[in-house]
Amino acid sequence: MYTIKKVSELVDIPNVTIRAWENRYHIISPQRSDGGHRLYSQDDINTLKWLKKQMEERGIKISEAVRLLRVKTQNNLTEKQYEHRTKVIGNYEELQDTLYRRLIELDFVQANEIIDLAFSLHAIEDVFLHILAPVLVRIGDEWEAGSIGVAEEHFTSELIMHRFTNFLRVLPLHDHLPKVLAFCPEAELHHIGLMLFSLFLRKKGNEVIYLGANTPYKGLTEIIKRKNISVIAISTTNSNSIENIMNWVKKCLQENPHLKFVLGGKGFENTQIQLTDQVFIPEAQDWENFYKLQMTNY
């Protein structure tokens, strides 16, 4: 057994970092001496070395390294098996192709296993942006071209929406944060961007009432009042929808001056919209800054 000072020397990780990893991620379980001091096993040292190696060689954060460790442990993989699995199917393109094949085969179990693996290897937003969204687009394009049937297209959409709503359900909520209503207007069927923004907000702890694609305006004002909505997120890819959206926004602000609107999607690109203290069009790379400035002052 080793003291934390000795472990720190052996793995070249500061004492405070080892204790932080232990308390936050529960990846090592030191015993206690009669005097109450931590005592670490060789297995604990091997675990710390493994995590450090992943971080250095892959350029990832400790949280991502811990996810990889849990994948390896849960699947009872040897080091060789683990390295083979992550190299063969760990990058975005391989995951996309493998998931695509399972989806067009209508293989529910295997498709979900591939998605589970993706979430264990990559951040939530990255999985939706770089894996699930491209697969949805590919499936949609091939359906429109007649290469696959409507069953495959519906199967894919339903499965990915199910995974999305699962995250909305399980991520923790903070009641003091503003509530958000998210939707795409009528005739707008593309809502991947809205999904990503909603996930971003839910990870922050905001409650998001997600209405999704092709949402009529009728009845929304009643929902805003009943659910005490503070922020409304609207996404469209169709610039022809902008006039109706802005007319509705203006009407909502007349009835509810406290509201804030976050607008996004390709439809808003190159459009002349007067932005105010209540109407915003943040770039995806600026979501974090927008959130700090506009979503934390309630």
N, C-alpha and C positions, 0 to 999 in steps of 0.2 A: 504494500500500500504506500501511497505517496502523499506528501503534504501539498497544499496548493502552491506553495513557493517552489517546490521541486517540479511540479507539473508545469508551472509557468516557464521554468527554465527549459524543460524538455521539449515543449511544443512551441515555445517562443510566442506566447500569448500573455498579455498582462493579467495579473490576478483579478483585477476589477472586471475585465472582459469575460473571464471564465465564469465568475460569479453571476454576471449579468446574463450570459447565455444559459446558465443552469437554471436561474430563476424564471426567465422569460419563456424558454423553449422546452425545459424539462428533458434535455437530451442526454444528460449524465446524472447519475444518482450516487454521489459520494456517501460513504459511511461517516460516522462520527466517532472520534476517539473518546476515551473516558473523560478527557478534559473538554470535549465539545468541539474539537477542531475537525475540519473536513479531511477525509482520507479518500484518495482516488485510486481506482484499480487500473490495471493495464488496459482493460476494455475502455475505460473512460478516456485514457490517453489516446488510444487508437481512434476513438470517435472524434476527439478534438483535432487530431492530426488530419483526419479525413475531411472534416469540415473546412479546415484551413486550406487544404489542397484544392478543394472545389472552388473556394473563393478566389484563390490566386490564379489557378489555371483557367477558370471559366470567366473570371471577372464579374462575379455575382455577389450579392449581399448575403449576409448570414441567414436571413429569413428564407431566401431561395435555396441556400445550401441545406438548410434543415428540411425543406420540402423534399429535396432529392434524397436525403438520408432516409426519410420516412417511406418513400417509394421503394427504395432498396430493401429496407427492413420488412415492410408489409408484404412484399412479394418474395421474400426469402431468397434474394438474388445473391450469388457470389459476386466478388468484385469484377471478375471477367464477364459474367452475364450482364451485370449492370452497365459496364462500359460499352458492351456490344449494343444493348438496348437503347441507350441514350444516343449513341453515335448513329445508329440505323434510323431511329424514329424521333430523335430529339429536336431536330430543326423544324422550322415552320413549314417548309415545302414538303418534307416527308410526312409530317402530320396531316397537312392538307390532303395530300394524295391518298394516304391510307384511310382517312376519314371519308373522303369522297367515295372510295370503293365500297366501304361498308354501308354508306347511305343509299347508294343506288342498288345495293343488294337487299335493302330494307332490313338490315341486320341490326336490330335495336340494341342487343347486348354488346356486340363488338363495337358499334359506333359509340356507345356511352363509355366503354372502357378506353377507347382512344381519347375521348374528351377528358376523362378522368386523368389520364396520363399527361395530357397537355396542361391541365390546371396544376398538376404536381410539378411540372418543369418550368412553367412560365407564370407571370403575373396575370390576374384575372382580365385586366383590360387588354393585355397583349394577346391572350387567347381569342377574345372576341374580335379584336382588330385584325390580327395577322393570320388567324386560322378559321374561325367560324364565319366571319364576314366574307372572306374570299371564297369559301366553299359554297355559301348561300348564293353568291353572285354567279359562280360557275354552274351550279345546279339550275338557277333561273335562266341563264343564257342557253344552256343545253335544252331546257324544256321549251323555250321559245323557238329554238332551231329544230325541234322535233326529234332530238337525239335521245331524250328520255321522256317518260310519261308523266302525267299529272300526279300519279300516285307517289313517285319518287320526290317530286317537288313538294307536295304536301307533307310527306313523311319528314323530309329534311327541315322544313319550316317549323313544324310542330315540335320536333325534337329539340331544336336550338332554342325556340321560344320557351320550352319547358325548362331548359337549363338556365336561361336568363331569369325567369320568374323565381326559380329556386334561390338564386342569389339575392334577389329582392326580398325574399321571405326570410332568409336566415341571417343576413347581415344586421348587426345591432342598430337600434334606433335611439336617438337622443331627443327627448320631447321638447327641449328648449330651442331646438333648431327650426328654421322655417320649413313649412310643408310645401312640397312642389307638385304641380300638376304637369304631366308631360304627355304631349300628343302630336300627331301629324294630322293636318287638315284633310278634309274630304278629297278623295281621289289620289291621295299620296300614300303609296304602298311601301316606300323605301324608308325604313326606320332604324337601320343599323346605327347611324350616328346618334339618334335619340337614345337608343339602348345604351350606348357607351357613355353618354353624358349622364344618364340616369344611374348607371352603375357607379360612376365617379361620385355622384351625390350620395348614393346609399352607403358607399364605403366611408364617407364623412359622417354618416349617422343621420342624414336627412330622410324623413319619410317622403317617398315618391309615389304618387298615384299615377300609375303608368297606363294610359289609355291606348297607346300604340298607333297603328296606321289607320288611315281612312276614318277619322273621327269627325262627326258633324258638330257644328258649333251649338246646336240646339241643346239646351239643358246644362251647358257647362257653367253658366253664371250661377246656377243653383248649387252646383257642386263646389264652386269656389267659396260660397258663403257657408254651406253646410260643413265643409271640411276645413274651414279656416285657412285657405290657401294663401301663401305669401308670394310665391314665385311660380311663374308659368313658363315652361320650356316648350317651344314650338319648332319643328323641323320640317323643311320641304326641299325637294330637289327641283320644283317647278316654279320658275320666276313668274308665271302667270297667276300664281296663287297669292303673290305678295300683297296686291291691293286689298283683297278680301281679308287677309290676315291683319294688315295694319288698320283696316276699318274696325275689325273686331277688337283689336288691342285698344284703339282709341275709345271705343264704347265701354270696354271693361274699366279703363282708367277713370272714366267719368263716374262710373258707379262705385269703383273701389280704388281710390287714389293711392292706397298703400301698396298696391301690387308692383312687382317687378317682372319684366319679361326678358327671357333669354332666347334669342332667335338664332337658328343655325341651319345648315344644309346648303347644298350648291345653289339652290334657288335664290339665296340672299347674296351670292357673289356678284359683284359689279352692279349692285342696285343702289340707288340714291335714297337712303332712309335716314331721317333725322333721328340720331341717337340722343337720348336724354339720360337723366339720372335714374330713369326707370326702365329704359329699353336698351338692351345690350346685344351685341353680336360678337362674343369672344371667340378668338381662334382656339383650336383644339390644344395647341401648345401653351396657351395662356389660361387654361381653365383654373390652374392652381392659383395664379395671381388674382384672377377674377373672383374666385371663391373667397380669398382672404379679404378683398376690398369690399365685396358686395353681399356676401352670404353670412358673415359673422357679426354683423352689427345690428342684430335684432334684439 
